[in-house]
Amino acid sequence: MKWLNISTDTAFLGQTGPYFWTTFFLLNTVFISTGFNGLYIVFIGSAPEHHCLVPDANLTAGWGDAAIPVRVVDGEAVRSQCSRYRLDVLRNLSALGYVPGRDVNLSGLSQEPCLDGWTYSKAIYQSTIVTEWDLVCDNQWKVPFASSTLFVGYLLGSLISGQLSDRFGRKKVLFVSLAAQCMAVLLQSFSHSWRMFCVMFLFIGASQISLYISAFVLGKDSRSFIDHACDLLHAGAFLFYCIGYMTLPWIAYAIREWRTLLAVLAATSVVYIPLWWFIPESPRWLVTQGRSDEAEQIVRDAARRNGVEAPAVIFKEAEVLSETKKYTMLDVLRSRNIRCITLMCLVLWMAINIGYFGLSLNTSNLSGDPFMNCFLSAISEVPAYVVSAWLLKKCPRRRLLSIFLLIGGGVLLLIQFIPETLQSVALALEMTGKFGFTMAFGTVYIYTAELYPTVIRNVGMGMCSSAARVGSITAPYVIYLGTYNKILPYIVMGSLTMVSCVVNLFLPETLNKDLPETIDQMQQCNWWVIFIVDMCHTMQRPSDVCRFLLQLVQSTEEGKVLRK
């Protein structure tokens, strides 16, 4: 025998009530910590203005000031960051009484790397990992590498967190992940080397994604019989994440030393300890583990708090269902139609994640105050999630996602044409791009889930999620291209997004349509037929080519079905 129909057995609790809203709110507060700990690398990985350290080498004041070469960039004189004039030459010239620029042409002097380290400006930050371990010049690549280790942790954590949650329980994994994230951030603040910092970042990423997945699954189990539960949980998770994201720059503004900042962020997790006594375990998971007495106790407590009367017997036994086939990644790749759709979805997820995380990590490189830029980037996500959630209820997914991608990628390609004197316009365009990517980020989750047949939906979403991790791992290196040319990251992100926008046009529409439930049903559909019919029907005056294509389509079996 098996315990089945758990949603039906607990339907007497109603669609809402104090118990559900309290649990929903408490679970969502956990996502604030992911906003704290997901993007603090923007501040602690920032490179302040710097130049070679010139030690006291018996140089006059004039030669000490002239020891750093100056070059003209965009009409402005900029001091070299990675080289200086040879000190032995300067020492000899200084001893002879020569005056730099008057008696000696500095451009003719030989140069050397920063053998004695660097001097960093403290106008914005007291210390960062860049100033701590001299991650500049030849070691500049270590900053994007450190950023990518967080997203590698996301990838690893997403592979194991679901299995841990199924085996040990949602609540235990949730709070263990929260504790692991807190300890990893705290240990990271005591990092004695760049390598240790990266290792800790890997654990932070794994624990953070495990925290998100376990909290989301726990909330879904608790509200699984409520209409639109997944939409509600997604909206809550995103919005509470934004609260943490918006709060981060103000904490970083108050604490300019990176080790102290991390210690404070780790300490904020202490406030979640009391939640252990207020957030219940998933009754659904308890029943599947044969612990129906504990599940019944939780449900009766929920009924008491909601003011409804629980029946004498809550969970009823039902007959054993026949075993259903388990699908794997090979089943997704076996069909040509699903294989093509999956390939296009992978491109979409990678491009959107590269754009989203690329712009999020790039806020410290923008002109103006980095703390305000980060805050603006965070606050632009709130209306983006709200608008996209509202539009998804009424608008076709394919067109909507294409518009969002067009906004995100189009404005990034426009940034290169903005003059240096109009930095505020460039900043506004970048925030508009972030707005577009955030809307696309929220839309692609719903759209992809509707594309796949029910039997392989989890497998397909898992593959797309892995592609998203690859995109987020790549994002720091795309931003790193700005060290060679500051508009190069915008060109790369904008071009990838425009390509994904075109790819998206070839996906089928899912709004108000009966989606395939099985792989066999999906294999009967030719998505190129749906694309031609949808595109031609939207044209007010179809061209001769379009009429010919429609006649060709209607001659097929799929076209006859669509025509009906």
HELIX and SHEET records of a PDB file:
HELIX    1   1 ILE A    6  ASP A    9  1                                   4    
HELIX    2   2 ALA A   11  LEU A   13  5                                   3    
HELIX    3   3 PRO A   18  GLY A   38  1                                  21    
HELIX    4   4 ILE A   41  ILE A   44  1                                   4    
HELIX    5   5 ALA A   61  ASP A   65  1                                   5    
HELIX    6   6 LEU A   87  ALA A   95  1                                   9    
HELIX    7   7 LEU A  106  GLY A  108  5                                   3    
HELIX    8   8 ILE A  129  TRP A  133  1                                   5    
HELIX    9   9 CYS A  137  ASN A  139  5                                   3    
HELIX   10  10 LYS A  142  PHE A  168  1                                  27    
HELIX   11  11 ARG A  170  SER A  189  1                                  20    
HELIX   12  12 TRP A  194  SER A  222  1                                  29    
HELIX   13  13 ALA A  229  ALA A  254  1                                  26    
HELIX   14  14 TRP A  258  ALA A  267  1                                  10    
HELIX   15  15 THR A  268  TRP A  277  5                                  10    
HELIX   16  16 PRO A  283  THR A  288  1                                   6    
HELIX   17  17 SER A  292  ASN A  306  1                                  15    
HELIX   18  18 MET A  329  ARG A  334  1                                   6    
HELIX   19  19 ARG A  336  LEU A  361  1                                  26    
HELIX   20  20 THR A  363  ASN A  365  5                                   3    
HELIX   21  21 PRO A  370  ILE A  379  1                                  10    
HELIX   22  22 GLU A  381  LEU A  392  1                                  12    
HELIX   23  23 ARG A  397  ILE A  415  1                                  19    
HELIX   24  24 GLU A  420  LEU A  422  5                                   3    
HELIX   25  25 GLN A  423  LEU A  451  1                                  29    
HELIX   26  26 THR A  454  ILE A  456  5                                   3    
HELIX   27  27 ARG A  457  TYR A  480  1                                  24    
HELIX   28  28 LEU A  481  THR A  483  5                                   3    
HELIX   29  29 LEU A  488  ASN A  504  1                                  17    
HELIX   30  30 ILE A  519  GLN A  523  1                                   5    
HELIX   31  31 TRP A  527  THR A  538  1                                  12    
HELIX   32  32 ASP A  544  GLN A  554  1                                  11    
HELIX   33  33 GLU A  557  ARG A  563  1                                   7    
SHEET    1   A 2 LYS A   2  TRP A   3  0                                        
SHEET    2   A 2 GLU A 317  ALA A 318 -1                                        
SHEET    1   B 2 HIS A  50  CYS A  52  0                                        
SHEET    2   B 2 TRP A 118  TYR A 120 -1                                        
SHEET    1   C 2 VAL A  70  VAL A  73  0                                        
SHEET    2   C 2 GLU A  76  ARG A  79 -1                                        
SHEET    1   D 2 SER A  83  TYR A  85  0                                        
SHEET    2   D 2 GLN A 111  PRO A 113 -1                                        
END                                                                             
